[in-house]
Amino acid sequence: MKKYRQLSFLPVLAPAGRPDPEAEALRCRPGVEFHELSTREILNRSGNKRLPFVWTINPYRGCEFACSYCYARYTHGFFDLHRWEDFEEKIFVKRGAARSLRRRLRRAALANEPIAFGTATDPYQPAEHHYRVTRSLLEELLQVRGLQFSITTKSPIILRDVELLRELKKIHRLRVNVTITCLDTLLARRVEGHAPTPAARMRTAGKLVRAGIDTVIFCMPIMPHINSSTAILRPLFEAAHRAGVNNIFPNALYLRREIREPFLGWIESEFPELGQRYRQLYGGRSYLPRREQEKLLEAFRKLKAEFDFSWRADNSQKES
């Protein structure tokens, strides 16, 4: 691999005594390395007109949460890091990110161009507890007005910034998307590696709602025969309804070409009974065919109507 300056990282451990249910989001796993990455531009244009945002911000490269379905794993190949595990074991911290955003905000009018934090990696993964890159970027947004931005995360660490988010809400249009693919703890651990438990994420969503932050659940991705059934999805809808979130959105599993074969190999290892079915569904394509996608989202849509979440377009994917 190319040489980057490795950073020291002091892991934050759960205190002695009764375990803190949110503490897992703060721990640094053994074997994870942190490297400094100089940043010229932290604000990047999406270029994908299907998406509901124009600009993306990812404060880190790589993600400790180790979700099996993460499409961004391929990006570590740009650093000659091609092992599946490299994405979750070698985390790049974007130094100078706040300075870069400050320059961009001075020279660009972004009021009608939505910004999305966390499109490729979680902006509140454990590294954020120490390096605070995400917080430094949000603090820059206090200096301007009238933007529209969202933050997507699986992490309770976002609760550290509740007061900052409340201040930002006064001058911008802000939404937090908490990603929860199911409430089954064991299933989530199989699929999402080291991410906080679904229960911890749902508690986080509830606390954000009570703090007055516009909060929705991202049930993304929905994976055929894994988290697509009514039996798996109903507890998620029940909990989301109790938490008071504004909405819950789905999206079908997206398999970018670069990660398709490694992911299908993972499916064959973790869910061997589904291996052949996934190859039939995704063979040679990144998105499900339209008919299969409609079938996949059928249970979700019925539950959404049953629980009376306000209807919005699902931005269903199309094969490109």
N, C-alpha and C positions, 0 to 999 in steps of 0.2 A: 504494500500500500504506500501511497505518498506519505511524506512525513508532515505531521501537524503537531503544534505544540500541545502536549497533553496537560490538562488542567487538574489541579488537586480538587478532591471532592470529599467533604466530610459527611458521611451518611447520617441521616437523622433517624434515630431508632425510637421505637415505642418506649414510653417511660415504664419504669418498673411498676409492678402492681397490676391493676385491672387494665386489660388491653384497650386502647383507643380504637373504636371501629373504623375510624378514618385514617389511622396511622399508616396503613399499607401504602397509601398514596404518596407518603413522604420518604419511604425507605429507598435507599440505593441498593440495588442487588449486587452481590459479589460478582466480579468479573466484568462489570460494565466500565468502559473507559469513556472519558470526556475529553474532547479536543476543541481547541479554539479555531474558529472559522471566521476570517475577516469578511465583512459584508459591505459591498458597494451599494446594493439596492435591496432593501427589505420588502419593499412594496412591488409586487410583480403582477403584470396584467395576465388575466386568466386565458383569454383567447378562445374560450369555449362558450359559444353563444347559448348553449343549452342551460348553462348554470345561472342561478339567480344573483350572481355577483360579478363584478368587473375586475376587482383587485384581490390578491391573496397576500397574507402575511403568515409566515411560518418561522417562529423565533428559534426553532431547533431543527436540526437535520438528524433523522433517526428518532426512534421512540422506544422507550423501555417497556411499554405496555405489551408489545409482542403480539399484536392481533394477527391471526393467521391470514385474514383476508385483506390486509392493508396493501393497497395498490402502489403505495409510494416506496415499497422495499427496493424497487429497481433503481432508485436514485443513488443508492450507495455505490452502484457500479461506476458512476462517474469518478469515484475516488479509488477505483480498482479494488473495491470491496464487494465480492460477489457471493460470499456465503450467505445463506438465508438468515443466519443468526447475526450477521454483522449489523443489520439495521437496528437491532435492539440492544446490541452490546457495545457499539461505538457511536456515541452521541456527540454531534457537533453543535457547539454553542456559538451562536452568531454574535460575535463581538461588534460593537459599533452600530447595532441595529437601531437604537433610539436616535443616534446622530443622523443616520441615513434617513429615517422617517421624518425627522425635523426638517432636513433640507428639502425633501419631497413635498411636504405640506406647504412650505413657503412658496414653491413655484408652480404648484398644480392645484387646479380647482376640482375637487372630488365630490362635491355635494350631491350630485346625481349619479354617482358611480359607487355602488355598494362595495364594501371591503369585508372580506371574510378571514378571520383568524382561525388557523388550525385546519386547513384543508388537506394537508399532507401528514402532519405530525401533531400530537396533542400539545397545545401551548401551556398546559398545566401538568405536564408529566413531572416525575420527581425532580428532575434537574431544575425546574423553575423555583422550587423551594429554596434552592441555594443561589442560583445565578440571577433570578428575577428579571430575565430579559422581557418576558411578556408584560410584567408590571411596568417596566421602563417605557415600553411602547404605549401602553394605555395612558401613562402620565403625559406623554407628548400630545395625546389627543385632547387633553385639557386646554391646550393653547389655541385650539380652533373651535369652530362651531358648525353645526348643520350637516354633519356627516351621517351616513348610514352604515353601520357595521354589525357584524355578528361574531360570536366566539363559539366554537364547537369543542367540547371537551368531554372526557369521561372522569374527570378528577375532582375530588372535594377540595383540592388546593385553591380552586377559584374562590372559595368562601373567604379566604384571606383578603381578597380584594373587593368585598361587597361594598364597603363605603366608597371606594373609588368608582365602582360601577354605578352607584347611586348618583354620584356627582356627574359622571359622564352622561347618564340618562337625561339629565336636565338640559343638556346642550346638544345631544345627538339622538338619533334613532338607534337604539341598541337592543339586540336580542341575544340570549344565550341558548345554545342548542346542547342539551345533555344527551349523549349517545348511550342508549341502552337497547341491546338487541334481544334480551329476554330477562326474566327474573330468576331463572333457574341457575343457582350458583355453580353447580357442578358443570352444567353445559357451558356456561359462560367461561369458566376456567379452561375448559378444553379448547374453546374457540378463540378466546381473547387473552391467553397467556397470563400476563402479570397485571392486567388492568384492575382497578378497584372493583369490588364486588358490585353486582347490580343494585343491591340494597343500599350501599353507600352512595351510589350515583343517584338513586331515587330520593334519598334523604337530601342530597345536595340540591336537586331540582326543587324540592319543597321549600328549603330554606331560601333559595333565590326568589321564589314566588312570594314568600312572606316578606322579603326585603323590598318588594315592589319592582323586581326585575322581570321584564318580559321573557318568559322561559318556555321552551318547547322540548319535547322528546324527539330525538332522531332514532327511529328504529331502523338502523342502517348498518350493514346490509341485511336484507331478508334473504336467507339462504334456503334453497329448495330442500325440503324434508329434514331440515335441522331446526330452524326457528320460524317456520312458516305456518304451522298448524294453529287452529283455534285453541287447543289445549295449552300450547306454549305461550301464545300471545294474550290470552284473556287475563292472566294475572298482571301482565304489564299494563294493560288498559285500566284495570281496576286500581292499581297503585297510582298511575298517572292521574286518574280522575280524583282520587283522594288527595294527591299532592297539589291539585289546583293548577296544573300546567295549562297553558293556553291551547296547545295543540300537540299532535303527535303525527310525525311524517314517516313514510316508508321509502325505501329504495331497494331495488333488486340488486343482488350481488353483481359487481362489475369486476371482470377479470382482464386486466390489461395484459396485452400480449407477453410482456416481459416476465410477468409473474404467473401466467396461466399454468404452465407445466409444473413449477414448484408447488403451487397451490393444489393442483389436482393430485400430485404425489402425496401431499399432506392429507388430503381427503381419503385417499386409498389406504393410508396408514391409520388414520384416526377413526374414520367411518368406512371401513372396507365394504360394507354392504351398499354404499352409495357411489363407489368409485366409478363403475361403468355408467351409471345414470348421469353423473356429472359430465363425463366425457361425451355422452350423447347430447346433453344440453348445451355444453359450451365448446364443443369441438370446433376449433378454428374461428371462434368469435369471442368478443369481449362482453357482449350483452346477450341476454336471453332473447330468443325470437318473441315477437309481440304476443302471440297466442300463449306461449309458456309464461310470459311475464304477467299476463292477465290472470292466469290460473294461480300463479304464485301469490299475487296480492289480493286474491278474492277474500280469504279469511280476514285479512287486515281491514279491508274496506267495510266488511260487514260489521266488524267490531267497532270501527270508527263511527259508523252510523248509529249503532246501538248505544254507545256511550255519549253520543251527541257532541262530539268535538266539532268545532266549526269547520266547514268544508273548504279546503283550498286545493288548487291543482297540485297533483303529486309530482309534476315534472317528470313523468314517466320517461324512461330511457328509450332511445331508438338505436337500432343497429346502424353504425356508420359505415 
